[in-house]
């Protein structure tokens, strides 16, 4: 409505300018023939200047209205997918009102936290680099087809949680991964002569992890172990076991230190 008014005013002032120009030409012709006084000519010139001034003001008013209208056009800074638009056409919004959310899905980040002690352990072993094989397991159990690359997400350790956040960048050309998708990250690392045991062979007492180690006389001994890494159903042992050690595979809940067992199968 405001634009229509300014357009009408501008057309009126443009018409006034043309009328004043015609009047000026007529008066100048009469003045040159000595039929018109000089003050009459100056009066018509003043009317033309006034008409031009009103026309310039109308043009400025139109530019102001067009600028205000341009503010109502929101241009996305990048390509993406628009979320729900909560407002209807014609809704009155204030400055700072959230209109919608735009997600850039060509690439996605998966965020996770590393405990402070593990962070320094990985740092000392130069494990926080882009050489690891990083896979993403989607909520339906499928392995995402693209591999990820590790990147730092924060520069400080969170004192409340004692951890630091990292992120993994995954290509998402088909945009199947949406903002807020959950999943499981698997970061692979190559280790020589690693000792791996089933998770079901372990048990915990007061935040410590144990296995039953089989002695020469078939007596079991409760042995504390340190876990270096966790796999899907196994643990990589950092310390506590040696290659060739025999441990109880399952049924540890029914055993106690010093019990004698018989070996059925060696796995």
Secondary structure, DSSP 8 states (H G I E B T S, - for coil): -HHHHHHHHHHHHHHHHHHHHHHHHHHHHHHHTT-S-HHHHHHHHHHHHHHHHHHHHHHHHHHHHHHHHHHT----SS--EE----S-TT----TT-----EE--SEEEEEEEEEHHHHHHHHHTT-SSTTSEEEEEETTS-B-SS-BEEEE--SS-BTTTTEEEEEEEEE-TT--S-TT--EEEEEE---TT-EEEEGGG-EEETTEEEEEEE-TTSBEEEEEEEEEEE-SSEEEEEES--TT--B--S-GGG--TT-B-------
